[in-house]
Amino acid sequence: MYAVIKTGGKQYRVAAGDVIKVEKLDGEVGATVDLSEVLMVGGDQPKIGAPTVDGAKVSAEVLEQGKADKVLIFKKKRRHKYRRTRGHRQHQTVLRISDINVA
């Protein structure tokens, strides 16, 4: 069984035991997080939500709170001695999907 969830403005296809990196969610390491925006539940009898599946939720365990790899932003105007370099590291949460519940 798998599910398509939405969190942080992105959609993820997950199954039990999967490890995913998502935008930062509140929760300590080792805590359980319930994701209630389930767009689809697949398997023998798939259910598609409009826009979400009623009563469905995905439980996940927080493995890590950290930052993603650095993204460099470089601005330049030729022939004007203008160069700017900036970096950005997005906060992220690493989750292990433990269970998919369909009511």
C-alpha positions in Angstrom: 0.0 0.0 0.0 1.2 3.5 -0.8 -0.1 7.0 -0.4 0.5 10.4 -2.0 0.8 13.1 0.6 1.2 16.9 0.4 3.4 18.8 2.8 5.5 22.0 2.3 3.8 22.7 -1.0 5.2 19.5 -2.6 3.7 16.0 -3.2 5.4 12.8 -2.1 4.6 9.2 -3.0 5.3 7.2 0.2 5.0 3.6 1.5 5.6 2.2 5.0 9.3 2.2 5.8 10.3 5.0 3.3 12.6 7.7 4.5 11.9 11.2 3.0 13.2 14.7 3.3 10.5 17.4 3.6 10.3 21.1 4.4 10.7 21.8 8.1 8.0 20.4 10.4 7.6 21.0 14.1 8.6 18.1 16.3 11.6 16.7 18.2 13.8 13.9 17.1 12.0 10.6 17.9 8.5 12.2 17.9 5.6 11.0 15.8 4.1 13.3 13.2 0.7 12.8 11.6 0.3 14.0 8.0 -3.4 14.5 7.2 -3.2 15.9 3.7 -3.5 12.6 1.9 -4.3 13.1 -1.8 -4.4 9.4 -2.8 -4.2 6.0 -1.3 -3.1 3.2 -3.7 -3.1 -0.5 -3.5 -5.7 -3.2 -4.3 -8.5 -0.7 -4.1 -7.1 2.8 -4.8 -8.9 5.9 -3.3 -8.5 9.3 -4.9 -9.4 12.3 -2.9 -11.2 15.5 -3.9 -8.9 17.1 -2.9 -8.0 14.9 0.1 -9.1 11.4 1.1 -11.5 11.6 4.1 -10.3 10.0 7.3 -6.9 9.0 5.9 -3.6 10.0 7.6 0.0 9.0 7.4 2.1 8.5 10.6 5.8 9.3 10.4 8.7 9.3 12.9 11.1 12.3 12.9 14.6 11.1 12.4 16.5 14.3 12.0 16.1 18.1 12.0 18.7 19.8 9.9 19.6 21.8 6.8 19.8 20.9 3.2 22.8 21.4 1.0 23.9 24.9 0.2 22.6 26.7 -2.8 24.8 29.4 -4.2 23.3 32.6 -5.6 25.8 34.6 -7.9 24.9 37.9 -9.4 27.1 39.7 -11.9 26.9 42.7 -14.2 29.5 42.6 -16.8 31.9 45.5 -17.2 30.8 47.1 -14.0 32.9 45.3 -11.3 29.6 44.1 -9.7 29.7 40.6 -8.2 27.7 39.3 -5.3 27.8 35.8 -3.9 25.2 34.6 -1.4 24.4 31.1 0.0 21.2 29.6 1.4 20.6 26.4 3.3 16.9 25.4 3.6 15.7 23.9 6.9 14.4 20.3 6.4 13.1 17.4 8.4 13.9 13.7 7.7 10.9 11.4 8.2 10.5 7.6 8.3 7.0 6.6 7.3 5.6 4.2 9.8 2.0 3.6 9.0 -0.7 4.5 6.4 -4.2 4.6 8.0 -7.4 4.6 5.9 -10.7 5.0 7.8 
